[in-house]
């Protein structure tokens, strides 16, 4: 019997969500998700996990120099912030209207838009 795999895995975090970091150097900080890499299960969060990158001079940037930018974090180190309470919460999936899966907060039971 052949197994079928989802082309795109269902994740508890999407682009645009507000998340809280639960482990690592930036533990306790919150930020907005800028992008999610579904294959590597990593996300880039605004203002979190900043790295310094040395940039060579180019035609676009003749000065070159050192830039600060966000690096990716693993999704297991992030927790979704409930928009109603402002606290970090676990998420689940349940069938909503039209039978489509929607995310909901485990603490309040409210459906999370997005």
Backbone as numpy.savetxt, mean C-alpha at the origin, in Angstrom:
# Nx Ny Nz CAx CAy CAz Cx Cy Cz
-5.62 -33.09 -12.62 -6.47 -31.90 -12.62 -5.58 -30.66 -12.62
-5.87 -29.74 -13.50 -5.06 -28.53 -13.63 -5.58 -27.44 -12.70
-4.66 -26.79 -12.00 -5.04 -25.71 -11.09 -5.09 -24.40 -11.82
-6.05 -23.56 -11.46 -6.16 -22.24 -12.04 -5.68 -21.21 -11.03
-4.87 -20.28 -11.48 -4.36 -19.23 -10.61 -4.91 -17.89 -11.06
-5.17 -17.02 -10.11 -5.61 -15.67 -10.45 -4.47 -14.93 -11.13
-4.82 -14.21 -12.18 -3.80 -13.41 -12.85 -3.36 -12.26 -11.94
-4.34 -11.69 -11.22 -4.03 -10.58 -10.33 -4.53 -10.95 -8.93
-3.62 -11.10 -7.96 -4.05 -11.51 -6.63 -4.86 -10.43 -5.92
-5.77 -10.85 -5.07 -6.57 -9.92 -4.28 -5.75 -9.50 -3.07
-5.55 -8.19 -2.93 -4.74 -7.66 -1.84 -5.59 -6.83 -0.91
-5.14 -6.65 0.32 -5.90 -5.88 1.30 -5.63 -4.38 1.20
-4.68 -4.00 0.33 -4.32 -2.59 0.17 -4.37 -2.22 -1.30
-4.91 -1.04 -1.59 -4.99 -0.54 -2.97 -4.33 0.83 -3.05
-4.05 1.28 -4.25 -3.49 2.62 -4.48 -4.49 3.67 -3.98
-4.00 4.64 -3.23 -4.86 5.70 -2.71 -5.29 5.47 -1.27
-5.11 4.26 -0.73 -5.48 3.99 0.66 -4.53 4.69 1.62
-5.02 4.96 2.82 -4.16 5.44 3.90 -3.77 4.23 4.73
-2.47 4.05 4.95 -1.98 2.87 5.67 -1.09 3.28 6.83
-0.92 2.35 7.76 -0.03 2.53 8.91 1.04 1.46 8.84
2.30 1.84 9.10 3.41 0.90 9.08 3.45 0.21 10.44
3.46 -1.14 10.43 3.40 -1.88 11.70 4.72 -2.51 12.09
5.74 -2.44 11.20 7.06 -2.95 11.58 8.13 -2.27 10.74
9.33 -2.27 11.25 10.47 -1.67 10.54 10.87 -0.33 11.14
11.76 0.37 10.45 12.29 1.64 10.94 11.22 2.71 11.06
10.22 2.69 10.18 9.17 3.71 10.17 7.91 3.24 10.90
8.05 2.34 11.85 6.90 1.79 12.58 6.08 2.90 13.23
4.76 2.83 13.04 3.85 3.80 13.64 3.49 4.96 12.73
4.23 5.17 11.64 3.94 6.27 10.73 2.79 5.89 9.79
2.07 6.91 9.33 0.99 6.69 8.37 1.27 7.47 7.10
0.71 6.99 6.00 0.89 7.67 4.72 -0.06 7.12 3.68
-0.07 7.78 2.53 -0.95 7.40 1.43 -0.19 6.50 0.46
-0.84 5.44 -0.02 -0.21 4.50 -0.95 -0.15 5.13 -2.33
1.07 5.24 -2.89 1.26 5.82 -4.22 1.13 4.77 -5.31
1.67 3.58 -5.07 1.56 2.50 -6.05 1.72 1.15 -5.36
1.17 0.10 -6.01 1.25 -1.26 -5.48 1.78 -2.16 -6.58
2.81 -2.98 -6.26 3.33 -3.98 -7.18 2.74 -5.32 -6.77
1.77 -5.81 -7.55 1.04 -7.03 -7.15 1.91 -8.27 -7.24
2.82 -8.33 -8.20 3.65 -9.52 -8.36 4.64 -9.68 -7.20
5.27 -8.58 -6.81 6.25 -8.63 -5.71 5.61 -8.42 -4.35
4.30 -8.07 -4.33 3.55 -7.80 -3.10 4.21 -6.69 -2.28
4.55 -5.59 -2.97 5.18 -4.45 -2.32 4.42 -3.17 -2.69
4.53 -2.16 -1.82 3.85 -0.89 -2.06 4.79 0.27 -1.75
4.58 1.38 -2.46 5.32 2.61 -2.19 4.37 3.55 -1.48
4.78 4.00 -0.27 3.94 4.85 0.56 4.59 6.22 0.66
3.77 7.27 0.53 4.23 8.65 0.53 4.93 9.01 1.84
6.21 9.40 1.75 6.97 9.85 2.91 7.50 8.76 3.82
7.35 7.50 3.44 7.79 6.36 4.27 8.92 5.63 3.56
9.88 5.11 4.34 11.00 4.32 3.83 11.82 5.12 2.81
12.22 6.32 3.21 12.97 7.21 2.33 14.41 6.71 2.15
14.89 6.76 0.90 16.27 6.40 0.59 16.92 7.56 -0.14
18.26 7.58 -0.14 18.98 8.60 -0.91 19.51 7.94 -2.17
19.33 8.61 -3.30 19.76 8.07 -4.58 20.68 9.10 -5.24
21.86 8.65 -5.63 22.81 9.52 -6.31 22.47 9.55 -7.80
22.27 10.77 -8.33 21.84 10.93 -9.72 22.96 11.57 -10.53
23.30 10.94 -11.65 24.33 11.49 -12.54 23.76 12.68 -13.29
24.59 13.64 -13.65 24.11 14.75 -14.47 23.65 14.25 -15.85
22.49 14.73 -16.28 21.96 14.40 -17.60 21.51 15.70 -18.27
21.01 15.57 -19.49 20.50 16.76 -20.18 19.29 17.33 -19.44
18.46 16.46 -18.87 17.28 16.92 -18.13 17.67 17.55 -16.80
18.65 16.94 -16.11 19.13 17.47 -14.83 20.63 17.67 -14.92
21.07 18.83 -15.43 22.51 19.04 -15.61 23.28 19.12 -14.29
22.59 19.41 -13.20 23.25 19.53 -11.90 23.57 18.17 -11.30
22.68 17.16 -11.52 22.86 15.86 -10.87 22.60 16.01 -9.39
23.28 15.23 -8.56 23.19 15.39 -7.11 22.58 14.20 -6.41
22.09 14.44 -5.20 21.52 13.40 -4.35 20.04 13.68 -4.16
19.20 12.69 -4.48 17.75 12.83 -4.33 17.26 11.91 -3.23
16.21 12.35 -2.55 15.54 11.49 -1.58 14.25 11.00 -2.22
13.98 9.69 -2.13 12.76 9.14 -2.68 12.29 7.95 -1.85
11.03 7.56 -2.06 10.45 6.46 -1.31 10.86 5.13 -1.92
11.13 4.16 -1.06 11.40 2.79 -1.51 10.19 1.93 -1.16
10.08 0.78 -1.80 8.92 -0.10 -1.61 8.99 -0.83 -0.27
7.81 -1.06 0.31 7.66 -1.84 1.53 6.83 -3.08 1.22
7.07 -4.16 1.96 6.25 -5.35 1.76 4.87 -5.11 2.36
3.83 -5.66 1.71 2.46 -5.43 2.16 2.18 -5.98 3.55
2.95 -6.99 3.98 2.73 -7.56 5.31 3.12 -6.58 6.41
3.90 -5.54 6.07 4.31 -4.54 7.05 3.36 -3.34 7.10
2.27 -3.40 6.34 1.31 -2.30 6.27 -0.06 -2.76 6.73
-0.78 -1.83 7.38 -2.13 -2.10 7.83 -3.02 -0.95 7.38
-4.19 -1.26 6.87 -5.11 -0.25 6.39 -5.68 0.55 7.55
-5.79 1.87 7.36 -6.39 2.74 8.38 -7.87 2.90 8.05
-8.72 2.60 9.03 -10.16 2.71 8.85 -10.54 4.18 8.69
-11.22 4.54 7.58 -11.55 5.96 7.38 -12.51 6.52 8.43
-13.33 5.67 9.04 -14.31 6.15 10.04 -13.63 6.45 11.39
-12.81 5.51 11.89 -12.23 5.65 13.21 -10.83 6.26 13.20
-10.10 6.12 12.09 -8.73 6.61 12.02 -7.73 5.65 12.63
-8.17 4.46 13.02 -7.30 3.45 13.62 -6.95 2.39 12.57
-5.81 1.71 12.76 -5.44 0.61 11.88 -6.38 -0.56 12.12
-6.77 -1.23 11.04 -7.72 -2.32 11.15 -7.37 -3.44 10.18
-7.77 -4.65 10.55 -7.66 -5.77 9.62 -8.82 -5.68 8.65
-8.65 -6.27 7.48 -9.71 -6.20 6.48 -10.15 -7.60 6.08
-11.38 -7.67 5.61 -11.93 -8.91 5.08 -12.64 -8.61 3.78
-13.10 -9.66 3.12 -13.86 -9.50 1.89 -15.19 -10.20 2.03
-16.24 -9.54 1.58 -17.56 -10.16 1.56 -18.31 -9.68 0.33
-19.33 -10.42 -0.04 -20.12 -10.05 -1.21 -20.97 -8.84 -0.88
-20.85 -7.82 -1.68 -21.63 -6.60 -1.49 -22.80 -6.58 -2.45
-23.21 -5.39 -2.84 -24.28 -5.26 -3.82 -23.81 -5.83 -5.16
-24.73 -6.39 -5.91 -24.46 -7.01 -7.21 -23.55 -8.24 -7.09
-23.34 -8.75 -5.88 -22.52 -9.95 -5.67 -21.03 -9.74 -5.86
-20.60 -8.48 -5.98 -19.18 -8.18 -6.16 -18.50 -8.13 -4.80
-17.25 -8.62 -4.74 -16.51 -8.62 -3.47 -16.13 -7.19 -3.08
-16.36 -6.85 -1.82 -15.97 -5.55 -1.29 -15.14 -5.76 -0.03
-14.25 -4.81 0.25 -13.45 -4.88 1.48 -14.24 -4.28 2.63
-14.08 -4.86 3.82 -14.73 -4.29 5.00 -13.77 -4.33 6.18
-14.01 -3.43 7.13 -13.19 -3.33 8.33 -13.64 -4.39 9.32
-12.69 -5.15 9.86 -13.02 -6.21 10.82 -13.46 -5.62 12.16
-12.99 -4.42 12.50 -13.34 -3.83 13.79 -14.73 -3.23 13.79
-15.07 -2.48 12.74 -16.37 -1.81 12.71 -17.39 -2.52 11.83
-16.94 -3.35 10.92 -17.84 -4.03 10.00 -18.29 -3.17 8.84
-17.79 -1.93 8.76 -18.16 -1.00 7.69 -17.44 -1.35 6.39
-18.12 -1.16 5.26 -17.52 -1.37 3.95 -16.55 -0.23 3.66
-15.37 -0.59 3.14 -14.33 0.40 2.83 -14.42 0.70 1.34
-14.62 1.95 1.01 -14.72 2.36 -0.40 -13.32 2.39 -1.00
-13.26 2.09 -2.30 -11.98 2.17 -2.98 -11.67 0.97 -3.79
